[in-house]
Amino acid sequence: MQANPAKQNAFTPTPTVFGATSSLIEAQDTQEPLTQEQQPISFHGNFESCMEMYTNAQTVANYLDAHRSWFPQSARPMKAAPIGANGYDLTVGRFGAFGYEVEAKVGLDLLPQDEGVYRIQTIPIPGYQAPGYDVDFQAAMRLTEVPNGQGTEPVTHVEWELNLQVTLQFPRFIHAMPRALIQSTGDRLLNQIVRQVSRCLTYKVQEDFHRAVGVKFPKKRRTLWTKSKDIKLEPSE
């Protein structure tokens, strides 16, 4: 059985989530004012996805609420250091193109649920200043319980939506390239990062959750959809 993917605009996230704040290579000679062509460039993506948990929604909610017990481990190989009561300093990894690299370092606040909706908001990382970029990562997540068709425990769909914008101040040699090439490459790289992180994190969370609650996890039926304007990921096998 395969569940339906999350419906577009099923709910509207408020600004700010999967907190983003990363670290890049220093990007600009500040001795001269920037020309119009050297202004920061923004890359944007809208994504939605769904993963299945094979038990009731309340059990899933209890697990999500206790994120200190599972998020740091499930995020590996990313590094997640606690910030405050609900936040994390998350080092995602290094990504790049045209000889220019970004080490994505993100500040996230996993907020308690509000009327059944979970949000993750960008927060500052204490003592850290992101060099040459800014991230606006806005997401929301909702639990939907559905029958599993076999007369036993229901299945809970964990549906999420993400609105992500990354603004980069590139070094001068990047600005010498056609703007359309920079834009398309950056948008594609943003899609790849979201795809890689969501696939890895989703599978690990599913495994840890089902192990923690003592419910069998049908690996061949694990499901992850991620859709954007330009890319759709098929369910993983």
N, C-alpha and C positions, 0 to 999 in steps of 0.2 A: 504494500500500500504506500502511496506517495501523496503527501498532503499538498494542498495548493499553496503557492507562494504568497507572501504578504501582499495585500492589495495596496496599490499606490494611494498615498494620502489617507491611509487608514486612520492616522492621527497626526497631529501637527506638533513637532518638537519645538520647544522654546530655544532661543539663541544659546548656543554654547554646549559642547559635549566632549566626547572622547577627547578630552582636553588636549590641545596640541601646543606644544612649545618644543622646538627642537634645536639642534645645534648644527650649524653649517660651517663650511670653510669661510673665512672672512672674505667678503666680496667687494670691497670698493675702495678705491683711492679717493679719500675725502678731501684732497687738496683743492679740487676744482668743483664748482657747482655742477649738478647733474643736468644734462640736456634732456629734452623731451624723450628722446630715444633711450635714455639710460634710466628712466624712472622704473620703480619696482613693477614687476609683472605678476599678475594674479592667475592662479589656476583653480578651477572649481569642479566639483563633482557632486551629484546627488545619487545616493545609493539606498537600496532596501534589501533586506535579507530575512531569512527565517531558519531557525533550527528547531528540531523536535526533541522534546523530553518525554519519556514514556511513563508518565505518572500524572497525578493531578496538579492543578495550577498552584494550590496552596503549598505543596511540598516544594515546588520549583521556587516560589516566592521566598520561602524560608531559606533556601539555599542561596539565592541571589542576595538576600539581606546580609548574610554572613560572608561577604566577599573577602574579608581578611584571611579566611581559612583556605580559599581556593584561587584567588586571582593571581597572587605572585607566582605560584607554582604553574598555573595554567598558561601564564603569559610567556614562559620560557620558550625559546632562548632569549626573548626580550628581558630586560632587567627592570623590575618594578620595586621601587623603594617607597615605603609609606610616607605620606604627607598628611599631618593632622588626623582627623577622625575618619575621613572617607576618601582621602586623596592619595595619588601615586605619582611619583616621578618615574616615567616610563621611557626607557631608551629602546627605540624600535629597531634601529639598524642604520646602515649606510646605503644611500641610493644616489645615483648620479647619471649624467649624460654629458656628452661633449667635453669630457675631461673635468667636469665640475661636479663635486660630490656634496651630499647633504647627509649629516648624521641626525636622524630624526629623534628628538628628545621631547617628550610630551608630558605636560602636567594635566592630570585627570582628576576630577572629583566625581565619584560614583554616588550620586545622591540617593537617599532613601526614596521609596516609591511614593508617589503622590496620586491618589485616586487610581491606583493600578498602573501608573506609568512611571517607568524608571528613566532617569536622565543622567547623562555623564557630561560634566561641564569642564571647560578649560579653566585651569587655575595656574597662577604663577608658580614657578619652582623656586623655592627660597635660595637666594644667593646666585641665581643663574640668569644671565641675559642672553637671549637667543641672538646670535650674530647674523645679521643680513636677511632675516625672514620673520614672518608673522603667520600664525595659523589660527583660523577660526573653525573649530570642529564642533558641530552641533548635531546631537543625536538624541533619540528617544526610543524606548523599548516597551512593548506591551505583551502581556501573557494572554493567550486565547486557548481555552480548554475545549477539546473536541472529542467525540466518541472515537474509539479505535476500531470499531467494527467487529470486535471479537468478544464482546461481553465482559471484558476485564477492566483493568485500569484505563482511564482516558489518556489521551495524548495531549500534551501542552505545547502549543506553538509559541516560541519566543520570537516575536517579530520586531525588527528594528529598522529605523530610518536614520540616515546620516546625510547631513549637508556639510560639506567640507570645502574650505577655501584656504589656499596656501599662497602667500605673497612673498616673492623672493626679490632681493636686490642682487642682481647678477654682477660679476666682474665685467669690465669693459669688453673683453674679447668675446664674451657671449653676445653682447649687444650688436656686434659686427655681423651676426648671422641674421637671416630673414626673420622678421617677427612671427610670421605664420609658422615657421619651422620650430621656433622656440615654444610657441603656444601649443602646437600639436604634440610635441615631444613631452612637455611638462604635463599636459592633461593625460597623456597615455601613461606616464610614469606614476601619476597620482592614482590612476585606476589600478595599476599593478601593485602598488603598495597596499591599497585597501584590500585587494583580492588576496594577497599573500597573508596579511595579518589576520583577516577575517576567517580564512580557511583554517589556518593553524590554531587560532584561539578557539574557534567554534568547536573543532573536533576534540581538543583537549578538555574544554569545559564539559562537553557531552560525556566523555569518558569518566571524568572525575565525578560528575554529578551522579551518574548511574551507579558507579562504584560506591559512592558515599551513602546513597539511600537504599542500596541493595536491590536494584532493579536491573534486569538484563538489558544490555544495550545491543540492539540488532545492528551491528556494524555495517552490514551490506545495505541497510536502509537509512543510514545516517544521511541527513539532508542539509544542504546549504545552498541557498540561492543568494546571489548578489547581482543586482541589476542597476545599471546606470543608463544614461542617454546613449552611450556608445558601446557598452559591453554588458553581456549577460553571461553569468557563470552557470553552467549546468550542474545538477546535483552531483556531488562527489560520490565515488564508489570505493 
